[in-house]
Amino acid sequence: MKRLCVYCGSAAGIRPAYRAMAESLAASLLARGIGLVYGGGGTGLMGALADAVLAGGGEVIGVIPRGLMSRELTHSRLTTLHVVESMHERKARMAALADGFVALPGGLGTLEEILETLTWAQLGIHQKPVALLDVAGYWAGLLSLLRHAVTEGFVRPEYAANLIEGTDATALLDRLAAWSPPAFARIWSAPPPI
């Protein structure tokens, strides 16, 4: 794995543990020489994660839509910043640049991004690991909803099982490194929709 896409909030959240986990993930990425691909913001968990990777001399690639540049206060010291025209283009570019995906706590955008990435894996648009890095039970509700969707027959168990979950950054990266595509996975000939 050369680069990991991390989805996370442009807000910091109310718990100091959220920032601490972002910094722990940054340290784990640096220890393995893995570059960061993220949303390009300089505030909240996005900023904390990027700052920590940059402080350690790591590669940080931001991807931000032109319309969000002022709202998310674009980070000014990135290795590379891709400015795109839409959220669809942002997600497709981030997916193309990364070898796997992790979500730290975040808001509606983070939730949407990680679920779309998981859906793309289910559909065979990509064959890359998708994971949640849980902090203080933040993702418990989503995991409960996924289990309920399986029980109710809307999500096949093997698709739900494709989502990796963990509470320790280093252990989660070990699991991502050991991941292999499930038997149902097949790649589309077309790139992700933009």
C-alpha positions as CSV (number, residue, x, y, z in Angstrom):
1,M,0.0,0.0,0.0
2,K,1.5,3.3,-1.1
3,R,-1.3,5.7,-0.3
4,L,-4.4,5.5,2.0
5,C,-7.5,7.7,1.5
6,V,-8.8,8.9,4.8
7,Y,-12.3,10.4,5.2
8,C,-12.8,12.5,8.3
9,G,-14.5,15.6,9.6
10,S,-13.6,19.2,8.8
11,A,-14.8,19.7,12.4
12,A,-12.8,18.4,15.4
13,G,-15.8,16.9,17.3
14,I,-16.3,17.2,21.1
15,R,-13.9,14.5,22.3
16,P,-10.1,15.0,22.4
17,A,-9.9,11.3,21.6
18,Y,-10.9,12.0,18.0
19,R,-7.8,14.3,17.3
20,A,-5.6,11.8,19.2
21,M,-6.7,9.0,16.9
22,A,-6.1,11.2,13.8
23,E,-2.6,11.8,15.1
24,S,-2.1,8.1,15.9
25,L,-3.2,7.2,12.4
26,A,-0.7,9.7,11.0
27,A,2.1,8.2,13.0
28,S,1.2,4.7,11.7
29,L,1.2,6.0,8.1
30,L,4.5,7.6,8.6
31,A,6.0,4.5,10.2
32,R,5.1,2.5,7.1
33,G,5.9,5.1,4.5
34,I,2.3,5.3,3.4
35,G,1.1,8.6,1.8
36,L,-2.2,10.3,2.8
37,V,-4.9,11.2,0.3
38,Y,-7.7,13.2,1.9
39,G,-10.2,16.0,1.3
40,G,-7.7,18.9,1.4
41,G,-9.1,20.9,4.3
42,G,-7.0,22.5,7.0
43,T,-9.5,22.4,9.9
44,G,-10.9,19.8,12.3
45,L,-9.7,16.2,12.0
46,M,-8.8,16.8,8.4
47,G,-6.3,19.5,9.4
48,A,-5.0,17.6,12.4
49,L,-4.3,14.5,10.3
50,A,-2.6,16.4,7.5
51,D,-0.5,18.5,9.9
52,A,0.7,15.3,11.7
53,V,1.7,13.6,8.5
54,L,3.4,16.7,7.1
55,A,5.2,17.3,10.4
56,G,6.7,13.8,10.1
57,G,7.9,14.4,6.5
58,G,5.1,12.3,4.8
59,E,3.3,12.8,1.6
60,V,-0.1,14.5,1.8
61,I,-2.4,14.8,-1.3
62,G,-5.5,16.9,-0.9
63,V,-8.5,16.8,-3.3
64,I,-11.0,19.6,-2.9
65,P,-13.8,21.0,-5.1
66,R,-13.4,24.6,-6.1
67,G,-16.7,25.5,-4.4
68,L,-15.5,24.2,-1.0
69,M,-12.1,25.9,-1.0
70,S,-13.2,28.7,1.3
71,R,-15.7,26.7,3.4
72,E,-13.2,24.0,4.3
73,L,-10.3,26.4,4.6
74,T,-8.0,24.6,2.2
75,H,-4.7,23.5,3.8
76,S,-1.9,25.7,2.6
77,R,1.1,23.3,3.0
78,L,0.2,20.1,1.2
79,T,2.6,18.1,-0.9
80,T,0.0,18.2,-3.7
81,L,-3.5,19.8,-4.0
82,H,-5.9,18.8,-6.7
83,V,-8.7,21.3,-7.2
84,V,-11.7,19.7,-8.9
85,E,-15.1,20.9,-10.1
86,S,-17.5,18.7,-8.2
87,M,-17.9,16.3,-5.2
88,H,-18.3,13.4,-7.7
89,E,-14.9,14.3,-9.3
90,R,-13.4,14.7,-5.8
91,K,-14.4,11.2,-4.8
92,A,-13.4,9.6,-8.0
93,R,-9.9,11.3,-7.9
94,M,-9.4,10.3,-4.3
95,A,-10.3,6.7,-5.1
96,A,-7.9,6.6,-8.1
97,L,-5.0,8.0,-6.0
98,A,-5.4,5.6,-3.1
99,D,-4.8,1.9,-2.4
100,G,-7.4,1.7,0.4
101,F,-9.9,3.7,2.4
102,V,-10.4,4.5,6.1
103,A,-13.0,6.6,7.8
104,L,-12.3,8.5,11.1
105,P,-15.2,10.2,12.8
106,G,-16.9,12.8,10.7
107,G,-20.2,14.2,9.6
108,L,-22.6,13.6,6.7
109,G,-19.8,13.9,4.1
110,T,-17.6,11.3,5.8
111,L,-20.6,9.0,6.2
112,E,-21.6,9.3,2.6
113,E,-18.0,8.9,1.3
114,I,-17.3,5.7,3.2
115,L,-20.6,4.1,2.3
116,E,-20.2,5.0,-1.4
117,T,-16.7,3.6,-1.3
118,L,-18.1,0.4,0.3
119,T,-20.8,0.3,-2.4
120,W,-18.2,0.6,-5.1
121,A,-16.4,-2.4,-3.7
122,Q,-19.6,-4.4,-3.7
123,L,-20.3,-3.4,-7.3
124,G,-16.7,-4.3,-8.3
125,I,-15.8,-0.7,-9.3
126,H,-12.6,-1.2,-7.2
127,Q,-10.8,-4.0,-5.3
128,K,-9.4,-2.0,-2.4
129,P,-10.0,-2.5,1.4
130,V,-12.5,-0.2,3.1
131,A,-12.4,0.4,6.9
132,L,-13.8,2.3,9.8
133,L,-11.3,3.4,12.6
134,D,-13.6,3.6,15.6
135,V,-13.0,6.1,18.4
136,A,-15.1,5.9,21.6
137,G,-17.9,3.9,19.8
138,Y,-18.4,6.6,17.2
139,W,-19.2,4.1,14.4
140,A,-21.3,1.7,16.6
141,G,-24.6,3.0,15.3
142,L,-23.5,2.6,11.6
143,L,-22.3,-1.0,12.4
144,S,-25.6,-1.7,14.1
145,L,-27.5,-0.4,11.1
146,L,-25.5,-2.6,8.7
147,R,-26.2,-5.7,10.8
148,H,-29.9,-4.7,10.8
149,A,-29.8,-4.4,7.0
150,V,-28.3,-7.8,6.8
151,T,-30.9,-9.3,9.1
152,E,-33.7,-7.7,7.1
153,G,-32.4,-9.0,3.8
154,F,-31.3,-5.7,2.2
155,V,-27.5,-6.3,2.4
156,R,-25.9,-9.6,1.8
157,P,-23.7,-10.8,4.6
158,E,-20.6,-11.0,2.5
159,Y,-21.0,-7.4,1.4
160,A,-21.3,-6.2,5.0
161,A,-18.3,-8.4,6.0
162,N,-16.2,-6.5,3.4
163,L,-16.1,-3.5,5.8
164,I,-13.0,-3.8,8.1
165,E,-13.4,-2.2,11.5
166,G,-10.9,-1.5,14.3
167,T,-10.1,0.7,17.2
168,D,-6.3,0.8,16.9
169,A,-4.6,2.6,14.0
170,T,-1.6,0.2,13.7
171,A,-3.7,-2.9,14.0
172,L,-6.1,-1.6,11.4
173,L,-3.3,-0.9,8.9
174,D,-2.1,-4.5,9.5
175,R,-5.5,-5.7,8.5
176,L,-5.6,-3.5,5.5
177,A,-2.2,-4.8,4.4
178,A,-3.4,-8.4,4.8
179,W,-6.7,-7.8,3.0
180,S,-7.4,-9.6,-0.3
181,P,-10.5,-9.1,-2.5
182,P,-13.5,-11.3,-1.6
183,A,-14.6,-14.1,-4.0
184,F,-17.5,-12.0,-5.2
185,A,-15.3,-9.1,-6.3
186,R,-14.8,-8.4,-10.0
187,I,-13.7,-5.2,-11.6
188,W,-15.8,-3.2,-14.0
189,S,-14.1,-2.2,-17.2
190,A,-15.2,1.4,-16.6
191,P,-13.8,3.8,-14.0
192,P,-15.9,5.0,-11.1
193,P,-18.7,7.4,-12.2
194,I,-17.8,11.1,-12.1
